[in-house]
Amino acid sequence: MFKSILLPTDGSQLSERATQTAIEFAKIHGARITAVSVVQPLPFVPLADAAVLPDAGAFDREMRRNVQTGLDKVLAAASAAGVECDAVLGEATSPYEVIVKTAEERHCDIILMASHGRTGLNKLFLGSETQKVLAHTHLPVLVLR
């Protein structure tokens, strides 16, 4: 039934646990995994001329390195388990857009992703990438806590 799984990852410990679940799920279904991670631009807007600006180039390089490290962990774990896996590194302000687009482009059957479970004001104001994926895809989404 599920032959192509999209696995969004941010390299967090929760995402690493979701990776293990996705690998077992893929083995059961004889499926392949596409891991996707998103580089977000520097979230800083100077409010005055005297504002101290971080080095955007250094931020981007560090972000890309961290994202690639997370993807490499997924690729290594899948390879060790004998599960076919490829990786996509996307760029966007809103990661959910890359997740939904990649799932469509790669003809995935399901999105399997971790929920970070924001609470309180963070949930109210920031929302959740998981919630945004659920709202913008027609695919089944398996959310792991």
The first five atom37 places (N, CA, C, CB, O) and aatype in JSON, in Angstrom:
{
  "aatype": [12, 13, 11, 15, 9, 10, 10, 14, 16, 3, 7, 15, 5, 10, 15, 6, 1, 0, 16, 5, 16, 0, 9, 6, 13, 0, 11, 9, 8, 7, 0, 1, 9, 16, 0, 19, 15, 19, 19, 5, 14, 10, 14, 13, 19, 14, 10, 0, 3, 0, 0, 19, 10, 14, 3, 0, 7, 0, 13, 3, 1, 6, 12, 1, 1, 2, 19, 5, 16, 7, 10, 3, 11, 19, 10, 0, 0, 0, 15, 0, 0, 7, 19, 6, 4, 3, 0, 19, 10, 7, 6, 0, 16, 15, 14, 18, 6, 19, 9, 19, 11, 16, 0, 6, 6, 1, 8, 4, 3, 9, 9, 10, 12, 0, 15, 8, 7, 1, 16, 7, 10, 2, 11, 10, 13, 10, 7, 15, 6, 16, 5, 11, 19, 10, 0, 8, 16, 8, 10, 14, 19, 10, 19, 10, 1],
  "atom_mask": [
    [1, 1, 1, 1, 1],
    [1, 1, 1, 1, 1],
    [1, 1, 1, 1, 1],
    [1, 1, 1, 1, 1],
    [1, 1, 1, 1, 1],
    [1, 1, 1, 1, 1],
    [1, 1, 1, 1, 1],
    [1, 1, 1, 1, 1],
    [1, 1, 1, 1, 1],
    [1, 1, 1, 1, 1],
    [1, 1, 1, 0, 1],
    [1, 1, 1, 1, 1],
    [1, 1, 1, 1, 1],
    [1, 1, 1, 1, 1],
    [1, 1, 1, 1, 1],
    [1, 1, 1, 1, 1],
    [1, 1, 1, 1, 1],
    [1, 1, 1, 1, 1],
    [1, 1, 1, 1, 1],
    [1, 1, 1, 1, 1],
    [1, 1, 1, 1, 1],
    [1, 1, 1, 1, 1],
    [1, 1, 1, 1, 1],
    [1, 1, 1, 1, 1],
    [1, 1, 1, 1, 1],
    [1, 1, 1, 1, 1],
    [1, 1, 1, 1, 1],
    [1, 1, 1, 1, 1],
    [1, 1, 1, 1, 1],
    [1, 1, 1, 0, 1],
    [1, 1, 1, 1, 1],
    [1, 1, 1, 1, 1],
    [1, 1, 1, 1, 1],
    [1, 1, 1, 1, 1],
    [1, 1, 1, 1, 1],
    [1, 1, 1, 1, 1],
    [1, 1, 1, 1, 1],
    [1, 1, 1, 1, 1],
    [1, 1, 1, 1, 1],
    [1, 1, 1, 1, 1],
    [1, 1, 1, 1, 1],
    [1, 1, 1, 1, 1],
    [1, 1, 1, 1, 1],
    [1, 1, 1, 1, 1],
    [1, 1, 1, 1, 1],
    [1, 1, 1, 1, 1],
    [1, 1, 1, 1, 1],
    [1, 1, 1, 1, 1],
    [1, 1, 1, 1, 1],
    [1, 1, 1, 1, 1],
    [1, 1, 1, 1, 1],
    [1, 1, 1, 1, 1],
    [1, 1, 1, 1, 1],
    [1, 1, 1, 1, 1],
    [1, 1, 1, 1, 1],
    [1, 1, 1, 1, 1],
    [1, 1, 1, 0, 1],
    [1, 1, 1, 1, 1],
    [1, 1, 1, 1, 1],
    [1, 1, 1, 1, 1],
    [1, 1, 1, 1, 1],
    [1, 1, 1, 1, 1],
    [1, 1, 1, 1, 1],
    [1, 1, 1, 1, 1],
    [1, 1, 1, 1, 1],
    [1, 1, 1, 1, 1],
    [1, 1, 1, 1, 1],
    [1, 1, 1, 1, 1],
    [1, 1, 1, 1, 1],
    [1, 1, 1, 0, 1],
    [1, 1, 1, 1, 1],
    [1, 1, 1, 1, 1],
    [1, 1, 1, 1, 1],
    [1, 1, 1, 1, 1],
    [1, 1, 1, 1, 1],
    [1, 1, 1, 1, 1],
    [1, 1, 1, 1, 1],
    [1, 1, 1, 1, 1],
    [1, 1, 1, 1, 1],
    [1, 1, 1, 1, 1],
    [1, 1, 1, 1, 1],
    [1, 1, 1, 0, 1],
    [1, 1, 1, 1, 1],
    [1, 1, 1, 1, 1],
    [1, 1, 1, 1, 1],
    [1, 1, 1, 1, 1],
    [1, 1, 1, 1, 1],
    [1, 1, 1, 1, 1],
    [1, 1, 1, 1, 1],
    [1, 1, 1, 0, 1],
    [1, 1, 1, 1, 1],
    [1, 1, 1, 1, 1],
    [1, 1, 1, 1, 1],
    [1, 1, 1, 1, 1],
    [1, 1, 1, 1, 1],
    [1, 1, 1, 1, 1],
    [1, 1, 1, 1, 1],
    [1, 1, 1, 1, 1],
    [1, 1, 1, 1, 1],
    [1, 1, 1, 1, 1],
    [1, 1, 1, 1, 1],
    [1, 1, 1, 1, 1],
    [1, 1, 1, 1, 1],
    [1, 1, 1, 1, 1],
    [1, 1, 1, 1, 1],
    [1, 1, 1, 1, 1],
    [1, 1, 1, 1, 1],
    [1, 1, 1, 1, 1],
    [1, 1, 1, 1, 1],
    [1, 1, 1, 1, 1],
    [1, 1, 1, 1, 1],
    [1, 1, 1, 1, 1],
    [1, 1, 1, 1, 1],
    [1, 1, 1, 1, 1],
    [1, 1, 1, 1, 1],
    [1, 1, 1, 1, 1],
    [1, 1, 1, 0, 1],
    [1, 1, 1, 1, 1],
    [1, 1, 1, 1, 1],
    [1, 1, 1, 0, 1],
    [1, 1, 1, 1, 1],
    [1, 1, 1, 1, 1],
    [1, 1, 1, 1, 1],
    [1, 1, 1, 1, 1],
    [1, 1, 1, 1, 1],
    [1, 1, 1, 1, 1],
    [1, 1, 1, 0, 1],
    [1, 1, 1, 1, 1],
    [1, 1, 1, 1, 1],
    [1, 1, 1, 1, 1],
    [1, 1, 1, 1, 1],
    [1, 1, 1, 1, 1],
    [1, 1, 1, 1, 1],
    [1, 1, 1, 1, 1],
    [1, 1, 1, 1, 1],
    [1, 1, 1, 1, 1],
    [1, 1, 1, 1, 1],
    [1, 1, 1, 1, 1],
    [1, 1, 1, 1, 1],
    [1, 1, 1, 1, 1],
    [1, 1, 1, 1, 1],
    [1, 1, 1, 1, 1],
    [1, 1, 1, 1, 1],
    [1, 1, 1, 1, 1],
    [1, 1, 1, 1, 1]
  ],
  "atom_positions": [
    [[0.81, -1.19, 0.0], [0.0, 0.0, 0.0], [0.86, 1.26, 0.0], [-0.93, 0.0, 1.2], [0.62, 2.16, -0.8]],
    [[1.85, 1.34, 0.88], [2.74, 2.49, 0.94], [4.09, 2.09, 0.35], [2.9, 3.01, 2.39], [4.79, 1.26, 0.93]],
    [[4.44, 2.66, -0.78], [5.7, 2.31, -1.45], [6.72, 3.43, -1.42], [5.43, 1.92, -2.87], [7.9, 3.21, -1.67]],
    [[6.25, 4.65, -1.11], [7.15, 5.8, -1.09], [6.8, 6.7, 0.1], [7.07, 6.6, -2.43], [5.72, 7.29, 0.15]],
    [[7.73, 6.79, 1.04], [7.5, 7.52, 2.29], [8.31, 8.81, 2.28], [7.88, 6.65, 3.52], [9.51, 8.79, 1.97]],
    [[7.68, 9.92, 2.62], [8.42, 11.16, 2.81], [8.66, 11.32, 4.31], [7.64, 12.39, 2.22], [7.74, 11.23, 5.12]],
    [[9.92, 11.56, 4.66], [10.31, 11.72, 6.06], [10.96, 13.08, 6.26], [11.26, 10.58, 6.5], [12.16, 13.22, 6.01]],
    [[10.2, 14.08, 6.7], [10.81, 15.37, 7.04], [11.67, 15.2, 8.3], [9.73, 16.46, 7.25], [11.26, 14.52, 9.24]],
    [[12.83, 15.83, 8.31], [13.71, 15.74, 9.48], [14.37, 17.08, 9.73], [14.77, 14.64, 9.28], [14.69, 17.81, 8.79]],
    [[14.57, 17.38, 10.99], [15.31, 18.6, 11.34], [16.57, 18.28, 12.13], [14.41, 19.55, 12.14], [17.23, 19.17, 12.66]],
    [[16.9, 16.99, 12.2], [18.11, 16.59, 12.9], [17.98, 16.51, 14.41], [0.0, 0.0, 0.0], [18.94, 16.17, 15.1]],
    [[16.8, 16.81, 14.94], [16.59, 16.77, 16.38], [16.5, 15.32, 16.87], [15.31, 17.54, 16.77], [16.38, 14.39, 16.08]],
    [[16.56, 15.17, 18.17], [16.45, 13.83, 18.76], [15.09, 13.21, 18.43], [16.66, 13.88, 20.3], [14.99, 12.01, 18.16]],
    [[14.05, 14.02, 18.44], [12.72, 13.53, 18.1], [12.67, 13.07, 16.64], [11.66, 14.64, 18.35], [12.04, 12.05, 16.33]],
    [[13.32, 13.8, 15.76], [13.38, 13.39, 14.35], [14.17, 12.1, 14.18], [13.99, 14.5, 13.5], [13.84, 11.28, 13.33]],
    [[15.21, 11.93, 14.97], [15.99, 10.69, 14.9], [15.15, 9.49, 15.31], [17.24, 10.79, 15.79], [15.27, 8.41, 14.73]],
    [[14.29, 9.67, 16.31], [13.39, 8.58, 16.7], [12.38, 8.31, 15.59], [12.66, 8.92, 18.01], [12.04, 7.16, 15.33]],
    [[11.89, 9.37, 14.95], [10.95, 9.21, 13.84], [11.62, 8.47, 12.68], [10.41, 10.58, 13.37], [10.97, 7.71, 11.96]],
    [[12.91, 8.7, 12.5], [13.66, 8.01, 11.45], [13.63, 6.5, 11.68], [15.12, 8.51, 11.4], [13.41, 5.74, 10.74]],
    [[13.84, 6.08, 12.9], [13.82, 4.64, 13.2], [12.43, 4.05, 12.92], [14.23, 4.38, 14.67], [12.32, 2.95, 12.39]],
    [[11.4, 4.78, 13.29], [10.03, 4.31, 13.02], [9.78, 4.25, 11.51], [8.99, 5.25, 13.69], [9.18, 3.29, 11.02]],
    [[10.24, 5.27, 10.78], [10.04, 5.29, 9.33], [10.76, 4.12, 8.66], [10.53, 6.61, 8.74], [10.25, 3.53, 7.71]],
    [[11.94, 3.8, 9.15], [12.7, 2.68, 8.58], [11.96, 1.37, 8.81], [14.11, 2.61, 9.2], [11.85, 0.56, 7.9]],
    [[11.45, 1.16, 10.01], [10.68, -0.06, 10.29], [9.41, -0.1, 9.45], [10.32, -0.15, 11.8], [9.05, -1.15, 8.92]],
    [[8.75, 1.03, 9.32], [7.53, 1.14, 8.5], [7.86, 0.79, 7.05], [6.92, 2.57, 8.59], [7.11, 0.07, 6.39]],
    [[8.99, 1.31, 6.55], [9.41, 1.05, 5.17], [9.72, -0.43, 4.97], [10.63, 1.91, 4.8], [9.38, -1.0, 3.93]],
    [[10.37, -1.05, 5.94], [10.69, -2.47, 5.83], [9.42, -3.31, 5.77], [11.56, -2.91, 7.01], [9.34, -4.25, 4.98]],
    [[8.44, -2.98, 6.59], [7.17, -3.72, 6.61], [6.46, -3.62, 5.26], [6.26, -3.18, 7.73], [5.9, -4.6, 4.77]],
    [[6.49, -2.43, 4.66], [5.76, -2.19, 3.42], [6.6, -2.36, 2.16], [5.18, -0.81, 3.44], [6.09, -2.2, 1.05]],
    [[7.89, -2.67, 2.31], [8.76, -2.75, 1.15], [8.86, -1.42, 0.43], [0.0, 0.0, 0.0], [8.9, -1.36, -0.79]],
    [[8.92, -0.35, 1.21], [8.89, 1.01, 0.65], [10.27, 1.65, 0.66], [7.91, 1.88, 1.44], [11.21, 1.18, 1.29]],
    [[10.35, 2.73, -0.07], [11.56, 3.55, -0.07], [11.26, 4.83, 0.71], [12.03, 3.87, -1.53], [10.1, 5.21, 0.88]],
    [[12.3, 5.49, 1.18], [12.16, 6.73, 1.96], [12.82, 7.87, 1.22], [12.77, 6.57, 3.38], [13.91, 7.73, 0.66]],
    [[12.15, 9.01, 1.22], [12.77, 10.26, 0.81], [12.83, 11.14, 2.05], [11.98, 10.95, -0.38], [11.79, 11.54, 2.58]],
    [[14.04, 11.43, 2.5], [14.21, 12.33, 3.64], [14.29, 13.75, 3.11], [15.5, 11.96, 4.48], [14.93, 14.01, 2.09]],
    [[13.65, 14.67, 3.8], [13.69, 16.06, 3.39], [13.96, 16.93, 4.6], [12.36, 16.48, 2.69], [13.41, 16.71, 5.69]],
    [[14.81, 17.92, 4.4], [15.11, 18.88, 5.43], [15.21, 20.25, 4.77], [16.41, 18.52, 6.2], [15.53, 20.35, 3.59]],
    [[14.94, 21.29, 5.54], [14.81, 22.62, 4.96], [15.75, 23.61, 5.64], [13.37, 23.11, 5.08], [15.81, 23.71, 6.87]],
    [[16.49, 24.34, 4.81], [17.32, 25.45, 5.28], [16.43, 26.69, 5.25], [18.62, 25.63, 4.4], [15.86, 27.03, 4.22]],
    [[16.34, 27.35, 6.4], [15.56, 28.58, 6.48], [16.51, 29.77, 6.47], [14.67, 28.58, 7.75], [17.6, 29.7, 7.03]],
    [[16.11, 30.87, 5.85], [16.96, 32.05, 5.82], [17.09, 32.67, 7.21], [16.42, 33.09, 4.84], [16.3, 32.39, 8.12]],
    [[18.09, 33.52, 7.35], [18.33, 34.22, 8.61], [17.07, 34.98, 9.02], [19.53, 35.18, 8.49], [16.64, 35.87, 8.28]],
    [[16.48, 34.65, 10.18], [15.22, 35.3, 10.59], [15.48, 36.62, 11.32], [14.41, 34.36, 11.48], [15.17, 36.74, 12.51]],
    [[16.04, 37.59, 10.62], [16.4, 38.84, 11.27], [16.09, 40.01, 10.37], [17.87, 38.84, 11.67], [16.47, 40.03, 9.2]],
    [[15.38, 40.98, 10.91], [15.1, 42.2, 10.18], [15.59, 43.36, 11.04], [13.56, 42.34, 9.85], [15.07, 43.56, 12.14]],
    [[16.58, 44.12, 10.58], [17.08, 45.22, 11.4], [16.0, 46.28, 11.59], [18.33, 45.84, 10.76], [15.29, 46.64, 10.65]],
    [[15.9, 46.77, 12.81], [14.89, 47.78, 13.12], [15.45, 49.19, 13.08], [14.29, 47.51, 14.48], [14.7, 50.16, 13.06]],
    [[16.76, 49.3, 13.06], [17.38, 50.62, 13.04], [18.74, 50.52, 12.34], [17.54, 51.19, 14.48], [19.28, 49.43, 12.15]],
    [[19.27, 51.67, 11.96], [20.56, 51.69, 11.29], [21.68, 51.2, 12.18], [20.88, 53.09, 10.81], [22.69, 50.7, 11.68]],
    [[21.53, 51.33, 13.48], [22.59, 50.96, 14.42], [22.52, 49.49, 14.84], [22.52, 51.84, 15.65], [23.3, 49.05, 15.69]],
    [[21.61, 48.75, 14.28], [21.46, 47.34, 14.66], [22.71, 46.55, 14.29], [20.21, 46.72, 13.99], [23.33, 46.81, 13.26]],
    [[23.07, 45.59, 15.12], [24.2, 44.72, 14.85], [23.69, 43.55, 14.01], [24.88, 44.22, 16.18], [22.78, 42.82, 14.42]],
    [[24.26, 43.39, 12.84], [23.81, 42.34, 11.93], [24.72, 41.13, 12.03], [23.76, 42.86, 10.49], [25.94, 41.25, 11.91]],
    [[24.14, 39.96, 12.25], [24.96, 38.75, 12.21], [25.42, 38.5, 10.77], [24.17, 37.51, 12.76], [24.82, 39.0, 9.82]],
    [[26.46, 37.74, 10.62], [26.98, 37.4, 9.3], [26.02, 36.4, 8.64], [28.43, 36.81, 9.38], [25.99, 35.23, 9.01]],
    [[25.26, 36.88, 7.67], [24.27, 36.03, 7.0], [24.93, 34.85, 6.29], [23.45, 36.84, 6.0], [24.37, 33.75, 6.27]],
    [[26.1, 35.07, 5.72], [26.81, 33.99, 5.04], [27.22, 32.89, 6.0], [0.0, 0.0, 0.0], [27.07, 31.71, 5.7]],
    [[27.73, 33.27, 7.17], [28.13, 32.29, 8.18], [26.9, 31.55, 8.7], [28.88, 32.97, 9.35], [26.95, 30.33, 8.91]],
    [[25.81, 32.26, 8.9], [24.57, 31.64, 9.36], [24.11, 30.59, 8.35], [23.47, 32.7, 9.58], [23.77, 29.47, 8.72]],
    [[24.12, 30.96, 7.07], [23.67, 30.05, 6.02], [24.56, 28.81, 5.96], [23.66, 30.76, 4.67], [24.06, 27.69, 5.86]],
    [[25.87, 29.0, 6.02], [26.79, 27.85, 5.97], [26.56, 26.91, 7.15], [28.25, 28.33, 5.95], [26.54, 25.69, 6.98]],
    [[26.39, 27.47, 8.35], [26.17, 26.65, 9.54], [24.84, 25.91, 9.47], [26.22, 27.52, 10.81], [24.75, 24.74, 9.83]],
    [[23.82, 26.61, 8.99], [22.49, 26.0, 8.85], [22.56, 24.84, 7.85], [21.45, 27.06, 8.39], [22.02, 23.77, 8.12]],
    [[23.2, 25.05, 6.71], [23.33, 24.0, 5.7], [24.11, 22.8, 6.24], [24.02, 24.55, 4.44], [23.76, 21.65, 5.98]],
    [[25.17, 23.08, 7.0], [25.97, 22.0, 7.57], [25.12, 21.17, 8.52], [27.21, 22.56, 8.29], [25.16, 19.94, 8.48]],
    [[24.36, 21.84, 9.39], [23.5, 21.13, 10.35], [22.42, 20.32, 9.65], [22.87, 22.11, 11.31], [22.14, 19.18, 10.04]],
    [[21.8, 20.9, 8.64], [20.74, 20.22, 7.9], [21.3, 19.0, 7.18], [20.06, 21.17, 6.9], [20.69, 17.92, 7.2]],
    [[22.46, 19.16, 6.54], [23.06, 18.04, 5.81], [23.47, 16.93, 6.78], [24.28, 18.52, 5.01], [23.35, 15.76, 6.44]],
    [[23.94, 17.29, 7.97], [24.29, 16.28, 8.98], [23.06, 15.45, 9.35], [24.88, 16.96, 10.24], [23.15, 14.23, 9.47]],
    [[21.92, 16.11, 9.52], [20.68, 15.39, 9.83], [20.28, 14.46, 8.7], [0.0, 0.0, 0.0], [19.87, 13.32, 8.95]],
    [[20.39, 14.93, 7.46], [20.06, 14.08, 6.31], [21.02, 12.9, 6.2], [20.09, 14.91, 5.02], [20.61, 11.79, 5.88]],
    [[22.29, 13.16, 6.46], [23.29, 12.08, 6.4], [22.99, 10.98, 7.42], [24.7, 12.64, 6.63], [23.21, 9.8, 7.15]],
    [[22.49, 11.37, 8.59], [22.13, 10.38, 9.62], [20.99, 9.49, 9.12], [21.73, 11.07, 10.94], [21.0, 8.28, 9.34]],
    [[20.0, 10.09, 8.46], [18.88, 9.32, 7.93], [19.38, 8.36, 6.85], [17.78, 10.25, 7.37], [19.03, 7.19, 6.84]],
    [[20.21, 8.87, 5.95], [20.74, 8.04, 4.87], [21.54, 6.86, 5.42], [21.62, 8.87, 3.94], [21.42, 5.74, 4.93]],
    [[22.36, 7.11, 6.44], [23.18, 6.05, 7.03], [22.31, 5.01, 7.73], [24.18, 6.64, 8.02], [22.55, 3.81, 7.59]],
    [[21.3, 5.46, 8.48], [20.43, 4.53, 9.2], [19.63, 3.66, 8.22], [19.46, 5.3, 10.13], [19.48, 2.46, 8.43]],
    [[19.13, 4.28, 7.15], [18.37, 3.52, 6.15], [19.27, 2.52, 5.44], [17.72, 4.48, 5.13], [18.87, 1.38, 5.21]],
    [[20.46, 2.93, 5.09], [21.41, 2.04, 4.42], [21.75, 0.85, 5.3], [22.7, 2.8, 4.04], [21.79, -0.29, 4.83]],
    [[21.98, 1.11, 6.59], [22.3, 0.03, 7.52], [21.15, -0.96, 7.65], [22.65, 0.6, 8.89], [21.38, -2.15, 7.91]],
    [[19.92, -0.48, 7.46], [18.75, -1.34, 7.58], [18.35, -1.96, 6.24], [17.58, -0.56, 8.15], [17.41, -2.75, 6.17]],
    [[19.07, -1.6, 5.18], [18.74, -2.15, 3.86], [17.52, -1.52, 3.22], [0.0, 0.0, 0.0], [16.87, -2.14, 2.39]],
    [[17.22, -0.28, 3.6], [16.06, 0.43, 3.04], [16.57, 1.48, 2.06], [15.19, 1.09, 4.17], [17.48, 2.25, 2.38]],
    [[15.98, 1.5, 0.88], [16.36, 2.5, -0.13], [15.95, 3.88, 0.36], [15.71, 2.18, -1.5], [14.83, 4.07, 0.83]],
    [[16.86, 4.83, 0.24], [16.59, 6.17, 0.75], [17.38, 7.2, -0.06], [16.95, 6.27, 2.24], [18.53, 6.97, -0.42]],
    [[16.74, 8.33, -0.33], [17.44, 9.46, -0.9], [17.1, 10.69, -0.07], [17.06, 9.67, -2.42], [16.23, 10.63, 0.81]],
    [[17.77, 11.8, -0.34], [17.59, 12.98, 0.5], [17.4, 14.22, -0.36], [18.78, 13.17, 1.43], [17.95, 14.34, -1.45]],
    [[16.6, 15.14, 0.16], [16.34, 16.42, -0.49], [16.62, 17.51, 0.53], [14.88, 16.5, -1.03], [16.09, 17.5, 1.64]],
    [[17.46, 18.45, 0.14], [17.72, 19.63, 0.96], [17.02, 20.8, 0.29], [19.28, 19.89, 1.14], [17.4, 21.21, -0.81]],
    [[16.0, 21.34, 0.95], [15.24, 22.44, 0.37], [15.54, 23.75, 1.07], [0.0, 0.0, 0.0], [16.18, 23.77, 2.12]],
    [[15.06, 24.83, 0.49], [15.21, 26.15, 1.07], [13.86, 26.85, 1.06], [16.27, 26.99, 0.3], [13.19, 26.91, 0.03]],
    [[13.46, 27.39, 2.21], [12.21, 28.13, 2.29], [12.08, 28.78, 3.65], [11.01, 27.2, 2.02], [12.69, 28.35, 4.62]],
    [[11.28, 29.81, 3.7], [10.96, 30.44, 4.97], [10.03, 29.54, 5.77], [10.31, 31.83, 4.76], [10.14, 29.45, 7.0]],
    [[9.13, 28.87, 5.08], [8.18, 27.97, 5.71], [8.47, 26.53, 5.29], [6.73, 28.36, 5.35], [8.17, 26.16, 4.15]],
    [[9.05, 25.72, 6.17], [9.41, 24.35, 5.81], [8.24, 23.52, 5.26], [9.97, 23.65, 7.0], [8.45, 22.67, 4.4]],
    [[7.04, 23.76, 5.73], [5.91, 22.94, 5.28], [5.75, 23.01, 3.77], [4.61, 23.38, 5.96], [5.32, 22.03, 3.15]],
    [[6.08, 24.15, 3.16], [5.94, 24.29, 1.71], [6.85, 23.31, 0.97], [6.25, 25.73, 1.29], [6.44, 22.69, 0.0]],
    [[8.08, 23.19, 1.45], [9.03, 22.26, 0.83], [8.59, 20.82, 1.06], [10.46, 22.48, 1.38], [8.69, 19.98, 0.17]],
    [[8.09, 20.54, 2.26], [7.64, 19.19, 2.59], [6.51, 18.75, 1.66], [7.17, 19.12, 4.06], [6.57, 17.68, 1.07]],
    [[5.5, 19.59, 1.53], [4.34, 19.26, 0.68], [4.76, 19.15, -0.78], [3.23, 20.32, 0.85], [4.34, 18.23, -1.48]],
    [[5.57, 20.09, -1.25], [6.01, 20.09, -2.65], [6.86, 18.85, -2.96], [6.82, 21.37, -2.97], [6.69, 18.22, -4.0]],
    [[7.76, 18.5, -2.06], [8.62, 17.34, -2.28], [7.79, 16.06, -2.31], [9.69, 17.24, -1.18], [8.03, 15.18, -3.13]],
    [[6.81, 15.96, -1.42], [5.94, 14.78, -1.41], [5.22, 14.62, -2.74], [4.91, 14.87, -0.26], [5.08, 13.51, -3.25]],
    [[4.77, 15.73, -3.31], [4.08, 15.68, -4.59], [5.04, 15.34, -5.73], [3.39, 17.02, -4.88], [4.75, 14.49, -6.56]],
    [[6.19, 16.0, -5.75], [7.16, 15.78, -6.82], [7.73, 14.36, -6.82], [8.29, 16.79, -6.7], [8.01, 13.8, -7.88]],
    [[7.89, 13.79, -5.63], [8.46, 12.44, -5.51], [7.38, 11.36, -5.51], [9.28, 12.34, -4.25], [7.7, 10.18, -5.33]],
    [[6.13, 11.74, -5.71], [5.0, 10.81, -5.77], [4.94, 9.93, -4.52], [5.1, 9.93, -7.03], [4.78, 8.71, -4.61]],
    [[5.08, 10.55, -3.36], [5.03, 9.81, -2.1], [3.59, 9.4, -1.79], [5.61, 10.65, -0.93], [2.64, 10.06, -2.2]],
    [[3.47, 8.29, -1.07], [2.16, 7.77, -0.68], [1.75, 8.25, 0.71], [2.16, 6.26, -0.72], [0.56, 8.28, 1.04]],
    [[2.74, 8.62, 1.53], [2.49, 9.0, 2.91], [3.61, 9.9, 3.4], [2.35, 7.75, 3.81], [4.76, 9.79, 2.95]],
    [[3.27, 10.79, 4.31], [4.27, 11.62, 4.99], [4.32, 11.13, 6.43], [3.92, 13.17, 4.9], [3.29, 11.06, 7.11]],
    [[5.49, 10.79, 6.88], [5.68, 10.32, 8.25], [6.58, 11.33, 8.94], [6.3, 8.87, 8.29], [7.74, 11.49, 8.56]],
    [[6.05, 12.02, 9.96], [6.83, 13.09, 10.58], [6.61, 13.18, 12.07], [6.49, 14.41, 9.94], [5.58, 12.78, 12.6]],
    [[7.62, 13.72, 12.74], [7.55, 13.93, 14.18], [6.79, 15.21, 14.47], [8.96, 13.98, 14.8], [6.79, 16.15, 13.67]],
    [[6.16, 15.24, 15.62], [5.49, 16.44, 16.1], [6.3, 16.97, 17.27], [4.01, 16.16, 16.51], [6.63, 16.23, 18.2]],
    [[6.62, 18.23, 17.23], [7.39, 18.8, 18.33], [6.52, 19.22, 19.5], [8.19, 19.98, 17.84], [7.02, 19.55, 20.57]],
    [[5.21, 19.21, 19.29], [4.3, 19.44, 20.4], [4.47, 20.77, 21.09], [0.0, 0.0, 0.0], [4.54, 20.83, 22.32]],
    [[4.53, 21.86, 20.32], [4.59, 23.18, 20.95], [3.35, 23.38, 21.81], [4.7, 24.32, 19.89], [2.28, 22.84, 21.52]],
    [[3.52, 24.16, 22.88], [2.39, 24.42, 23.76], [2.29, 25.92, 24.03], [2.53, 23.64, 25.09], [3.19, 26.69, 23.69]],
    [[1.21, 26.3, 24.63], [1.03, 27.68, 25.07], [1.1, 28.69, 23.94], [0.0, 0.0, 0.0], [0.6, 28.45, 22.84]],
    [[1.75, 29.82, 24.23], [1.81, 30.92, 23.26], [2.61, 30.54, 22.02], [2.42, 32.14, 23.91], [2.3, 31.01, 20.93]],
    [[3.64, 29.7, 22.17], [4.4, 29.28, 20.99], [3.49, 28.59, 19.99], [5.54, 28.34, 21.39], [3.61, 28.81, 18.78]],
    [[2.59, 27.74, 20.48], [1.67, 27.03, 19.58], [0.69, 28.01, 18.94], [0.9, 25.93, 20.35], [0.4, 27.92, 17.74]],
    [[0.2, 28.95, 19.74], [-0.77, 29.91, 19.25], [-0.18, 30.82, 18.18], [-1.3, 30.74, 20.4], [-0.79, 31.02, 17.13]],
    [[1.01, 31.36, 18.44], [1.59, 32.34, 17.52], [2.43, 31.72, 16.41], [2.43, 33.3, 18.29], [2.44, 32.22, 15.29]],
    [[3.14, 30.65, 16.71], [4.02, 30.06, 15.72], [3.35, 28.96, 14.92], [5.25, 29.52, 16.39], [3.74, 28.68, 13.78]],
    [[2.35, 28.34, 15.52], [1.73, 27.21, 14.84], [2.66, 26.03, 14.86], [0.0, 0.0, 0.0], [3.56, 25.96, 15.69]],
    [[2.46, 25.12, 13.97], [3.26, 23.91, 13.92], [3.45, 23.54, 12.47], [2.6, 22.76, 14.72], [2.5, 23.57, 11.68]],
    [[4.67, 23.19, 12.11], [4.9, 22.74, 10.73], [4.05, 21.51, 10.44], [6.4, 22.43, 10.49], [3.56, 21.34, 9.33]],
    [[3.88, 20.65, 11.44], [3.06, 19.46, 11.27], [1.62, 19.86, 10.95], [3.1, 18.57, 12.53], [1.0, 19.3, 10.04]],
    [[1.09, 20.82, 11.68], [-0.28, 21.28, 11.42], [-0.4, 21.88, 10.03], [-0.71, 22.3, 12.48], [-1.41, 21.69, 9.35]],
    [[0.63, 22.61, 9.62], [0.6, 23.23, 8.29], [0.67, 22.17, 7.2], [1.76, 24.22, 8.13], [0.0, 22.29, 6.17]],
    [[1.46, 21.14, 7.4], [1.51, 20.04, 6.43], [0.13, 19.38, 6.35], [2.59, 18.99, 6.83], [-0.37, 19.13, 5.25]],
    [[-0.46, 19.1, 7.5], [-1.79, 18.48, 7.51], [-2.81, 19.32, 6.75], [-2.26, 18.27, 8.96], [-3.69, 18.78, 6.07]],
    [[-2.69, 20.64, 6.86], [-3.65, 21.53, 6.21], [-3.43, 21.68, 4.71], [-3.6, 22.88, 6.86], [-4.34, 22.06, 3.99]],
    [[-2.21, 21.38, 4.24], [-1.89, 21.66, 2.84], [-1.6, 20.45, 1.97], [-0.74, 22.56, 2.79], [-1.22, 20.61, 0.81]],
    [[-1.76, 19.26, 2.5], [-1.51, 18.07, 1.67], [-2.78, 17.22, 1.59], [-0.34, 17.24, 2.24], [-3.63, 17.25, 2.48]],
    [[-2.86, 16.47, 0.52], [-3.96, 15.51, 0.36], [-3.51, 14.11, 0.78], [-4.46, 15.5, -1.1], [-4.32, 13.19, 0.83]],
    [[-2.21, 13.96, 1.08], [-1.68, 12.65, 1.45], [-1.97, 12.31, 2.91], [-0.18, 12.6, 1.21], [-2.18, 13.2, 3.73]],
    [[-1.99, 11.03, 3.23], [-2.07, 10.65, 4.64], [-0.78, 11.08, 5.34], [-2.3, 9.12, 4.79], [0.3, 11.01, 4.76]],
    [[-0.92, 11.53, 6.57], [0.23, 11.96, 7.38], [0.21, 11.17, 8.68], [0.2, 13.5, 7.65], [-0.76, 11.22, 9.43]],
    [[1.29, 10.47, 8.94], [1.45, 9.73, 10.19], [2.31, 10.61, 11.1], [2.1, 8.31, 9.97], [3.49, 10.83, 10.82]],
    [[1.71, 11.1, 12.18], [2.41, 12.0, 13.1], [2.89, 11.2, 14.31], [1.49, 13.18, 13.54], [2.11, 10.51, 14.96]],
    [[4.18, 11.32, 14.59], [4.78, 10.61, 15.71], [5.1, 11.59, 16.83], [6.06, 9.86, 15.28], [5.69, 12.65, 16.59]],
    [[4.71, 11.25, 18.03], [5.01, 12.11, 19.19], [6.26, 11.61, 19.86], [3.85, 12.14, 20.19], [6.7, 12.19, 20.85]]
  ]
}
